[in-house]
Amino acid sequence: MTRSFTSEQFRQVLGQYPTGVVVVTAVIPDGQPIALTIGSFSSVSLEPPLVAFYPSIGSSTWPKIQAHGRFCINVLGAGQEALCRAFASKASDKFDGVTWRPSPGGSPIIEGAVAWIDCDLDDVQTLGDHFLVVGRVNALETASRDLPLLFFRGGYGRFLHSSLAASESALAGYLPVVEAVRSELESVADDCGTECNLAAHTRDEFIVLAGAGSQASPQSSAPTRVGRRLPYLAPIGTTLAAWGDESDIKRWAASIDREAGDGLTQWLDVLSLVRRRGYVIGRGETPYAAMEEAIDKRRDELADPTLLGALSEVRKTMLDQPSLDSAEETYDIRSLSVPIFLADGRVVQMGLYGLQADMSGEAVRFCAQRLLQAARRCTALLGGTLPEDFPRPTDSDGIDR
Ligand SMILES: Cc1cc2nc3c(=O)[nH]c(=O)nc-3n(C[C@H](O)[C@H](O)[C@H](O)COP(=O)(O)O)c2cc1C
């Protein structure tokens, strides 16, 4: 059969197939490290362990690696596009400025690579204008938990879990909500003297949509929490769970700290108390500080083990919602949140964050009442409906309604 396509079409159609990017490295006998960028890498066999790739017959680097007989495959991370380009060039010293250490076989492991696979050359065949190179694997390791670099339609990118991708489009739907409640958010932050955030959840994530007050201001040296994404797992988003979809609660409550017993029963009691009161209290300077540190240090993935550990400490304080009756007592309140009900039945939460560790009962009650008032105002503004039993702010706190 005669060919019915041009070279351009061949490239264009095959460009519809995404690949990862590896750099194949070796140190030749004169001690010089050499390498080339390869997209056509794949795993071939487990027993024996074989991998393969296809270097062009025009490559000047491949014949030197072939003569040496061993090499290391470096899987590039999503942040290593510049390295990918550098190793795809014809430069004489592609390793200029690159940090590396030797693999067990002596080939360069590039700093920041997601994984490396050390090989002996097993077989080389000529296929059209490329070689098929088969490597026998001697050693291999996942070197970092970063996401890999991807190459697709001539451009670079990174992997996005489909749940994350879904949440991107879900988030866009909240933009009008943010716009509508912004001035109330600012005024609550002002009245209570701390940061006030608006947050929502998707199936798997709790996402901070907007913020006002100290952390959110561009002048503040602390990074804004807006855009922060956390796993939607107890105790994150307790307010959303309390007034949210019942079918979500089981998954939300039972997902961490399984050894602590039946998470769901404990949570159902707390959630019903929270619904009667109208707000959720988070306490404890130490658990919150540990959670913040874990959030700062975590890697890309949502369920970072250190973060989950820190969350289970915050969870303990959440399960014990204090009564605010005592006039003398001080409270180490860290967060205080209320729900806002949207016209389509969804719930978002407005919350104060970073409150004083030694608040008087009076100050806590003031903030709680101010939030309850904001919940009513914002729900009305957005055309939502409050549950019939949603608490009314009391009149004794001097707030102008
Ligand atoms: C993302 C990407 C993937 C590549 N994949 C391959 C490949 O699979 N095979 C190949 O021969 N060249 C591939 N190249 C091109 C080579 O890296 C480049 O031609 C080579 O490094 C040229 O230098 P050399 O003469 O030192 O070998 C790729 C380049 C990029 C940017």
PDBQT file of the ligand as one rigid body, heavy atoms in Angstrom, charges set to zero:
ROOT
HETATM    1  C1  LIG A 501      11.250  16.244  24.794  1.00  0.00    +0.000 C 
HETATM    2  C2  LIG A 501      12.312  15.704  23.873  1.00  0.00    +0.000 A 
HETATM    3  C3  LIG A 501      12.323  14.357  23.544  1.00  0.00    +0.000 A 
HETATM    4  C4  LIG A 501      13.282  13.827  22.703  1.00  0.00    +0.000 A 
HETATM    5  N1  LIG A 501      13.253  12.512  22.400  1.00  0.00    +0.000 NA
HETATM    6  C5  LIG A 501      14.192  11.999  21.573  1.00  0.00    +0.000 A 
HETATM    7  C6  LIG A 501      14.203  10.621  21.248  1.00  0.00    +0.000 A 
HETATM    8  O1  LIG A 501      13.372   9.853  21.730  1.00  0.00    +0.000 OA
HETATM    9  N2  LIG A 501      15.177  10.165  20.426  1.00  0.00    +0.000 N 
HETATM   10  C7  LIG A 501      16.130  10.997  19.892  1.00  0.00    +0.000 A 
HETATM   11  O2  LIG A 501      16.963  10.564  19.152  1.00  0.00    +0.000 OA
HETATM   12  N3  LIG A 501      16.140  12.307  20.183  1.00  0.00    +0.000 NA
HETATM   13  C8  LIG A 501      15.204  12.841  21.014  1.00  0.00    +0.000 A 
HETATM   14  N4  LIG A 501      15.222  14.170  21.312  1.00  0.00    +0.000 N 
HETATM   15  C9  LIG A 501      16.235  15.011  20.700  1.00  0.00    +0.000 C 
HETATM   16  C10 LIG A 501      17.582  14.805  21.314  1.00  0.00    +0.000 C 
HETATM   17  O3  LIG A 501      17.611  15.126  22.674  1.00  0.00    +0.000 OA
HETATM   18  C11 LIG A 501      18.628  15.662  20.588  1.00  0.00    +0.000 C 
HETATM   19  O4  LIG A 501      18.477  15.528  19.226  1.00  0.00    +0.000 OA
HETATM   20  C12 LIG A 501      19.986  15.224  20.936  1.00  0.00    +0.000 C 
HETATM   21  O5  LIG A 501      20.249  15.406  22.270  1.00  0.00    +0.000 OA
HETATM   22  C13 LIG A 501      20.952  15.980  20.087  1.00  0.00    +0.000 C 
HETATM   23  O6  LIG A 501      22.212  15.951  20.708  1.00  0.00    +0.000 OA
HETATM   24  P1  LIG A 501      23.346  14.884  20.433  1.00  0.00    +0.000 P 
HETATM   25  O7  LIG A 501      23.869  15.086  19.029  1.00  0.00    +0.000 OA
HETATM   26  O8  LIG A 501      24.323  15.286  21.494  1.00  0.00    +0.000 OA
HETATM   27  O9  LIG A 501      22.810  13.508  20.615  1.00  0.00    +0.000 OA
HETATM   28  C14 LIG A 501      14.279  14.690  22.162  1.00  0.00    +0.000 A 
HETATM   29  C15 LIG A 501      14.286  16.034  22.494  1.00  0.00    +0.000 A 
HETATM   30  C16 LIG A 501      13.309  16.549  23.357  1.00  0.00    +0.000 A 
HETATM   31  C17 LIG A 501      13.343  18.000  23.701  1.00  0.00    +0.000 C 
ENDROOT
TORSDOF 0
